[in-house]
Amino acid sequence: MAEVQTGDHDKGKGGKPQRKKLSTRVDFTPMVDMNMLLITFFMFCTTLSKPQTMEIAMPPKTDEIKDDKQPPAPADLFVTLILDGENRAYYFEGKPNYEDPESLKDTDYSPSGIRELLLRRNIAINRQIDVLKQKLFNKEITQEEYKTESSRIKKETKDTPIVMIKPTEKATYKNLVDALDEMQISNIARYSVIDTTSVEKFLLANKFTGGHAAANSKK
Amino acid sequence: MPKVKVKRKSTLIDMTAMSDVTVLLLTFFMLTSTFVKKEPVQVNTPGSVSEIKIPETDILQILIDPSSTATSMHIFMSLDKQADMTEILKRVGSEYDIEFTPKELSEFSLLPTFGAPISKMKDFLAMAPETRDSQLKSMGIPNDSINNEFKVWVRNTRKLMNETDRRDNFKIAIKADVSTPYPVVKKVMDDLRDIRENRYNLITSLKKTAASASPE
């Protein structure tokens, strides 16, 4: 492909032998080949995007929690979300109802699942956050201001729901991350991941047996 | 009739422009990307709407093998700075009365991911790099109740970070697979809780349907 110089110029006239004029053009094809190879190498061996993280704060061990003299939150603020195997989840609001198996409701991690309930319960915060988001969208406030303001709203708004995430032994890591994700989407200010107790196990058993577990325990 | 001469066009293309483009692309890739860290196990992280990027420095990554069960777990760790790696191996070694030679320390600092029980660490570092990869998979840092080296590693890393004024920057990140059972993750979280590490990160990847996730 390289241009070959045919040196026929100095044949004709006698006299001084003409200097061969060398072209200064260089063929770049091999250079392009090599670059392409390097690009492919970089594309296969590197990652462009850094992975995301999700920050999580777990409560300290129970024997280390000091009595901070806060009044206990009213029971009707609680939403207990039980993560079961096979991507199923169940929830109940307020105090557990041992009698009625229907009080434990089916849900999932889709937009029409637990999110609907949480968004509705958390409307006090969500309204304010929505206003804030609109401001951010219109560039009235900066990203930094948005962050501080939204955390202030989350802290100061009263009577927001408290979500207890209780993964069972059958749940997977994905379920946990999905549940935590839902908390973030619906701007839940107070939530925690807690181990399942006999209460949840009983409720699940009661649901699956259609109230037989409750009837049996009464006998 | 004179023949119509068809002008012969040269098939040569000037490759200079092409070369310019490829060099530009190459520079872009070299500057923006980071190399994939070699991990002993393939982990598929779950998607999340969280948009916090993982910091590049001062991070202790805990990798959980997807095939782990609550009773037999394989945990691996990775740190970003080589100087920290040698320092931590020294400290952990001294807790178990094992002294490492400078050669072993430098070998250790070059590992992308570590996860051998401390009693086997010397043997592991003496291995050829090729055999290490296959061996590492079956190893992992023990974290059972009798011999919990996992806590020792994390505790020593935290101590080092506190001593070198990186208390606030230091982060612990858990990387686990989508299918990892919750009891496995819980075991790791409980261990972290035992040594009062209550704030840590979970590594996730960007959810594909991020657009539909916004609450509007």
Interface residues (C-beta under 8 A of the other chain):
Chain A: M1 E3 D27 F28 T29 M31 V32 N35 M36 L38 I39 F42 M43 C45 T46 T47 L48 S49 K50 P51 Q52 T53 M54 E55 I56 A57 M58 P59 P60 K61 E64 L83 P111 R115 L119 N126 D130 K133 P167 T168 E169 K170 A171 T172 Y173 K174 N175 L176 V177 D178 L180 D181 Q184 I185 S186 N187 D195
Chain B: L12 D14 M15 T16 M18 S19 T22 V23 L25 L26 F29 M30 T32 S33 T34 F35 V36 T45 P46 G47 S48 V49 S50 E51 I52 K53 I54 E56 A173 A176 D177 V178 S179 T180 P181 Y182 P183 V184 V185 K186 M189 L192 R193 D194 R196 N198 R199 Y200 N201 L202 I203 T204 S205 L206 K207 S212 A213 S214 P215 E216
